Amino acid sequence: MQMDQQRNRQRFLVPASGRQRLRAGWVFLGIAGLFALLYLAQRLGFDFGILFGPCGFKQRHGLPCPTCGMTTAVLAFARGEIVRSFFVQPAAGFLCSALVIVAVMALVMAILGKVPWFLDQVLARVRPIYILIGAGLVVVAGWAVTLGLAKK
């Protein structure tokens, strides 16, 4: 019985190449660095409002644009207020959560040098355009929720 479990475990985990481990390490460092930078900037009192002006779409039409609340939600997520980030802008909360999952998986891949077989297949077949289309669909769905909440 134990031999079968060992064989199944070996099929589930595929060795990662050195290049994959290096890329995974950089992905983890990039995502972790982004959230750390956002957190530190907030702690030091940086005003993110000076980077972005008022929403022209909201001023003109009286409705939130697809990305209204993204900055607030991402900053709330970086502070650890995950539930609040979903309430402010659901798409931003979802995308930040997806980034955290990617970072954790990248860290595990970089340290252990093993990739789950399904992830190996996904990395080989998924093109960046599919990721962008998926992110766009998430933003549109988040906009729909934001519009629904704005009319109440």
C-alpha positions in Angstrom: 0.0 0.0 0.0 2.7 2.4 0.9 4.5 1.8 -2.4 1.4 2.7 -4.3 1.1 6.0 -2.4 4.7 6.8 -3.2 4.2 6.1 -6.9 1.0 8.3 -7.0 2.9 11.1 -5.2 5.7 10.9 -7.8 3.2 11.2 -10.6 1.5 14.2 -9.0 4.8 16.1 -8.6 7.0 16.8 -11.6 10.6 18.0 -11.1 11.0 21.7 -12.1 13.9 22.8 -14.2 16.4 25.3 -12.9 15.0 27.9 -15.2 11.5 27.3 -13.9 12.7 27.5 -10.3 14.5 30.8 -11.0 11.4 32.3 -12.8 9.2 31.2 -9.9 11.5 32.9 -7.4 11.4 36.1 -9.4 7.6 35.9 -9.6 7.3 35.4 -5.9 9.7 38.3 -5.2 7.9 40.6 -7.6 4.4 40.0 -6.1 5.6 40.1 -2.5 7.6 43.2 -3.2 4.6 44.9 -4.8 2.4 44.3 -1.8 5.2 45.2 0.6 5.9 48.5 -1.3 2.2 49.4 -1.2 2.0 48.6 2.5 5.1 50.6 3.4 4.0 53.6 1.2 0.7 53.7 3.1 2.5 53.5 6.5 4.7 56.4 5.5 1.7 58.4 4.6 2.0 58.5 0.8 -1.1 60.0 -0.8 -2.1 57.8 -3.7 -4.8 60.3 -4.6 -2.1 62.5 -6.2 -1.3 59.8 -8.8 -4.8 59.5 -10.0 -7.2 62.4 -10.5 -11.0 62.2 -10.0 -12.8 59.6 -12.1 -13.9 61.4 -15.3 -16.4 58.7 -16.1 -18.1 59.0 -12.8 -18.2 62.8 -13.0 -19.7 62.7 -16.4 -22.2 59.9 -16.1 -22.8 59.6 -12.4 -21.9 55.9 -12.4 -18.7 54.2 -11.3 -16.3 53.2 -14.1 -15.0 49.6 -14.4 -11.9 50.4 -12.3 -13.5 52.7 -9.7 -12.3 51.7 -6.3 -9.4 49.5 -7.6 -6.8 51.6 -5.8 -8.7 51.7 -2.6 -9.3 48.0 -2.7 -5.7 47.1 -3.5 -4.4 49.3 -0.7 -6.9 47.7 1.7 -5.7 44.3 0.6 -2.1 45.3 1.1 -3.0 46.4 4.7 -4.5 43.0 5.3 -8.2 44.1 5.1 -9.1 41.4 2.6 -12.9 41.4 3.2 -13.0 45.2 2.9 -11.2 45.0 -0.5 -13.9 42.7 -1.8 -16.6 45.1 -0.6 -14.9 48.1 -2.2 -14.2 46.5 -5.6 -14.8 42.8 -6.0 -12.6 42.5 -9.0 -9.6 44.0 -7.2 -10.1 41.7 -4.3 -10.3 38.6 -6.6 -7.3 39.7 -8.6 -5.2 40.4 -5.5 -6.2 37.0 -4.1 -5.2 35.3 -7.3 -1.8 37.1 -7.1 -1.3 35.8 -3.6 -2.1 32.2 -4.7 0.3 32.6 -7.6 3.0 33.9 -5.2 2.6 31.0 -2.8 2.7 28.5 -5.6 5.8 30.2 -7.0 7.5 30.1 -3.7 6.8 26.4 -3.2 8.1 25.7 -6.7 11.2 27.8 -6.2 12.1 26.2 -2.9 11.1 22.5 -3.4 11.8 22.3 -7.1 8.6 20.4 -7.7 5.6 21.4 -9.8 2.2 19.7 -9.6 1.6 17.9 -13.0 -1.5 19.9 -13.8 0.3 23.2 -13.2 3.2 22.1 -15.5 0.6 21.5 -18.2 -1.1 24.8 -17.6 2.2 26.7 -17.8 3.1 25.0 -21.0 -0.3 25.7 -22.8 -1.7 28.9 -21.5 -0.8 32.0 -23.4 -0.6 35.4 -21.8 -3.5 36.6 -23.9 -5.8 34.1 -22.2 -4.7 35.5 -18.8 -5.4 39.0 -20.0 -8.8 38.0 -21.3 -9.6 36.3 -18.0 -8.5 39.4 -16.0 -10.7 41.6 -18.3 -13.7 39.3 -17.6 -13.1 39.6 -13.9 -13.0 43.4 -14.2 -16.3 43.4 -16.2 -17.9 41.1 -13.6 -16.7 43.4 -10.8 -18.0 46.4 -12.6 -21.4 44.7 -12.8 -21.4 44.1 -9.0 -20.2 47.7 -8.4 -23.0 49.1 -10.6 -25.6 46.9 -8.8 -24.4 48.3 -5.5 -24.3 51.9 -6.7 -28.0 51.9 -7.8 -29.2 50.9 -4.3 
